[in-house]
Amino acid sequence: METTEKVVEAYVRYVKGWATIPNIKCKGQLEIDLLAVDPVNLERYHIESGVSISGAYSKLTTKPFSSEDLKQRVKAAGQRRTLGYFVERKFGNPSVLETLAKFGFRNGNYTKVIVSWGWEQGVAEEARRHSIVLWDFRDLMREIAQTVIGERPYHDDDTMRTLHLFSMAMTQDGSGKAR
């Protein structure tokens, strides 16, 4: 599991309070990053993370997706930053849909979410046309920080503990006083 996927799972579990299942293997060497269920209202979520801080590939785009270009090492990173990649490969692939069905996720009974380091103009509108919700990773990080600031519990979850410590470091000086 990638670090950013762990952060997204920590956000969903500890900020949203949802139950999660990460890294579900599908046929054809595909994987579902995260399934989540809100235990209060039983809403279901299929969450895929595509977070990059590389200047050229940080934002999600509406550039055309090509399965052939995805196979070429020099073009793969750019392909993974297209909305089409998520629509076709992460949400719409028959193997993924078959695996989702085993968990009771069927067309129309769950929300598809992409977590990204921002997106280009027009991506949000195109995502809505595909019934996909976009979450900005930076907003998730800020919300986690706001949730844990002032808390003193010990987190057994390594990711959440690290985020908590980082949040404390950002808000306190060397003597422990607020910045």
Secondary structure, DSSP 8 states (H G I E B T S, - for coil): --HHHHHHHHIIIIII--EEEEEEEETTTEEEEEEEE-TTT--EEEEEEE----GGGSSBB-S---HHHHHSHHHHHHHTTBHHHIIIIIIS-HHHHHHHHHTT--TTSEEEEEEES-B-TTHHHHHHHTTEEEEEHHHHHHHHHHHHTT-----SSHHHHHHHHHHHHHHB-TTS-B-
